[in-house]
């Protein structure tokens, strides 16, 4: 079917469910295209990589029309362990940007901390012993830190994709005139590492800071 402008029209009551991390501008464009085609638009980026997806353990950041939720819930229940309702379409993407800002900062800080320990002649394992069991101990930091210390950068999430996500976070902040120097630094650092190690896991950002001796 085609609308009055000759554009393709979707079947009645169709939904476009967007699950990727594409940033605010692309999400807005998708919503506009959906509206033009008469399609309901659900913006629902996810937290998690391929393994959690295969195990149905993603976290879904859902946003869009409330009336669509009964139809999306069975799909989200199949691929995710929980769904967070963020609000109107676009809020899911904004929440993903906020979450990514934290994840990327944790990994970059961990990379530099391990590099510093090695540069000071210490076994990085001592750092993990020091924070073990306390409020500073993060399972994700341990997982990525293990990859760094063992130099095993088998990709779960590639560094070039992390750099892309960091750039989207930086753009969102810049669009609002926000001064977030850590966001800027992380984005620049990941982009630097991606030039050489883009197809490795994004824990390979460590290689940019690793002592040369």
C-alpha positions, 0 to 999 in steps of 0.5 A: 500500500502507498500513502497520499504522497506515494510512499510505502505504507506498512500493514495496519497496526504494525510496530517498528521496534528499534533495539540498537544504540544509534543515538538521538539524531538517528532515533528521531529520524526513525520515529519520523519515518515510522510516523510517515509510514503509519507505523507505531515506533518503539525505541528499546535499546538493550544492555548486554552483548551477544552472550546475554542475548543468546541466554535471554538475559538482556535488559530492555530500555523500552520507550514508546506508546503505552498501548504497544506494551502488551504486544512488545512484552512477549518479545522482550520477555524472550530476549531479556531478563527485565524491561525498564519503561523509560517513557515516550519514544526516545527516552530509551535511547537517552537512558542507553547513552547515560548507561553507556557513559558509565560502562565506558568510563568504568572500563577506561578507568580500569584500563588506566588503573591496571596500566598504572599498577604495572608502571609502578612495578606492581602486580595488578592482582594486588589492586583487585585484592585491595577492593575485594568484597567492598563497595568499589568491587565491580564484577564488570571491572573484574571481568574486563580487568582479567582480559587486560591482565591476560591480554585476551581481547577476544571480542565480546563488544568491539572497541570500534563500537565502544568508540562509536557509542562514546561519540554518541554520548559526547554528541548528546552532551554537546547538543545541550551545552554540557561541560563533561570533561570525563565524557570528552576524554573517554570518547577521545581515548577510545577513538584513539585505541580503535584506530589500531585495535578496533576489532578487539574487545573494547577492554583493549583500550588498555593497550593505549595506556599499557607501559611500554617496558 
